[in-house]
Amino acid sequence: MNMAPTLIASGRAARSRGLSLIELMIAIAIGMVVVAALLALYLNVTRTNNEMAKMNRQIENGRFAMQVLQDDVVLAGFWGSFVPQFDDLTGVAAPLDVPTALPDPCLTYNAANWNDAYLANLIGIPVQGSAGTCTLTSQKPNTDVLVVRHAMNCVAGVGNCESDVAGKLYFQSSQCENELSTLAQGGTATTITLDAGSSSTTDFYKNAIIRIVSGPGAGQSRMITAYNGGSKTATVNPAWATIPDNSSKYAFGLGYVLNTGGFIFHKRDCTTAADKLKFVSNVYYIRDYAVTPGDGIPTLMQSAFDSAGGNLAQQPAQALIEGIEGFRVMYGIDSFGKTGAPENYLAAVAWADPTNKVTPTNRGDGIAEGSYVDATNVTCNSATDCKAANVVAVRIYVLARSQETTPGYTDTKTYQLGDVTKGPFNDGYKRHVFSTTVRLVNPAGRRDTP
C-alpha cells in the first residue's frame, strides 16, 4: 500500500503549526523585562537630568548673587576724584567731614534733611548693615541687610552711561584750586566778594555753601542766597558773625555738591565743568517669597535710590535672584595705623617723621585688624567713635537653596555663614554656601602708605 501522500501532508501540517502558548508567554515575559529595563533607564536618566538641572540652577544662582554683591561692594566709597578730608593724607588742617552717625538710607531727599552733617555721614560711610527707616517687605528672619553707596563709575550722559536726567541726584567734585581755597576781595555783614576769576553768571553760586577756611571769619559756613556775576558779590544767610576781608580765604562747601542742581565746580583748568556722576545707593536683603506671598521661594532683593513721583528716595525693592535663603555680612575694621597708635580724625595728620611724611601716626593703614564683626558692632556714635567710617573690607556669605525638593533626600547638614550656623533643615531641599571677601579699594586705598 502506498503511504507517501499521507506522510507529505503530515509534514506540511507540522511545519505550519506556529508558536505554542508557552513560547508566546516566554516571549511576552522577555519583552516586558526589556521594556521595564528601558523604562527604568529612562526614569533614572530623567531623574538625574532633573537633579543636575536643579543643582546647576542652584549653583548658578549662588554665583550670580555673589557676583552682583561683589561688583557693587567693590565700588563702595567711589566719589570720582573727591577724597573725604578725614581720609586725605595731603590735608594740613583738622578734617571737617568726620562722620558722626549712621545715615538713614531711606531718608527721602530734600535740602533740609540732607544737610552738611548728613552728607558727611553719607559720603564717609559707604557700607552699613542698618536699614534705617527702609520698609523691607517680608524680610526673611535672621538674614542681614547690606547698604552700599557710591557714585556711578561713568559720567552722566556720556557713552553708555545713563542719560543726564533733570531732577535726579548727582555728585560733582572740584579739581579747581580756586574753588577749593582762594582769597576773597572783601566782605560786608551779609556779603562776600569772590575772587576776580569767579563766574560772571548771575546766581551761578546760588544755594551753594561757602566756607571761610582762614583769615578773618575762619570756621564760618553760610549759604549763598544770591550772586551778582558783574560785581562777583555773593549774598549770604545768615549774616557773618565775623566779617571776612581781603585776607580771608574761602572754599565752596567741602569741595563737592550732591544735589539736583547747583553744579558749580570745574576741572583742574577751572574752566571745564567737572563731571557729574549719578548717586548710587543700593539696599540688599532676602525676601521670603519670589513672586506670590507664600510661594516659599526665598529671593535676593535690591532697592535702588532713584526718582519716582517727584520724590528722590529708595524705590520699592525688585527681585534679583531666586533661591537665596541665607545672607550674612561681616565687616573688617581698620582700627590702628602702622605705628599701632589709635586713629584720631579730629586732629590734622600727624607724621612719625615730618620731614618725609611717609607714616601717619593718627590715621589708619587700610588694613582690617582683628576679627570680622557683624553689623551690630559697626557703630557710629560720634566723631571719636565711628567704627562704620573705618570699614575697609566686607565678608559676604550667601546660602543658595534649590527651588524644588529632591525625592528621598533629607538635608541634615549644618551650614556655617561666618559666625552663624544654619540648619539642619530636615527637608528635601539641597543647599550650598558661597562666600567671598571684598576689600573696599576706595576707602582702604586712600590710607595706603609706602
Number of C-alpha atoms within 10 A of each C-alpha: 3 5 7 8 8 9 9 10 10 10 10 10 9 9 8 8 8 8 9 8 9 9 11 11 12 11 12 12 12 12 12 12 12 12 12 12 12 12 12 12 12 12 12 12 12 12 14 12 12 13 18 12 13 19 18 13 18 23 20 14 21 26 17 14 21 17 13 12 17 18 11 15 25 18 21 25 25 21 23 19 13 17 20 21 22 23 23 15 22 10 12 12 13 15 18 16 22 24 28 23 22 26 24 15 22 19 15 13 18 13 10 7 12 17 11 15 16 18 17 21 22 23 24 26 29 26 28 25 24 20 20 12 10 16 13 19 14 12 19 18 10 11 15 21 18 21 22 23 26 27 23 21 15 16 20 18 14 12 9 9 14 14 12 16 12 9 14 18 23 24 24 26 26 25 19 19 15 19 22 20 18 19 21 22 18 17 20 16 15 16 22 26 22 23 19 13 9 18 18 14 12 16 20 19 25 19 17 22 21 21 21 23 21 18 15 16 19 16 13 17 20 20 20 24 17 19 25 18 17 12 13 21 24 24 23 24 15 14 14 18 10 14 18 26 18 16 14 22 24 28 21 26 18 21 21 24 23 20 19 17 16 15 22 19 25 20 16 14 11 17 11 11 18 22 21 24 25 28 20 20 24 22 26 23 26 30 26 23 22 20 13 9 11 10 10 14 20 25 26 26 23 23 22 18 23 18 15 11 5 8 14 19 20 23 18 15 19 13 18 17 20 26 27 29 24 27 24 24 24 24 27 26 24 25 21 21 21 18 14 13 14 15 21 19 21 16 15 18 24 16 16 14 11 10 7 8 14 13 21 22 21 23 29 29 25 27 22 21 14 10 10 19 17 18 18 10 13 22 18 20 14 13 16 14 15 20 24 28 29 26 26 29 25 25 20 22 23 23 22 28 27 25 19 13 15 17 10 7 12 15 15 12 12 12 16 13 21 16 11 10 10 13 11 12 15 11 13 16 16 22 23 17 19 17 18 14 15 18 23 22 18 20 25 21 15 16 20 15 14 4
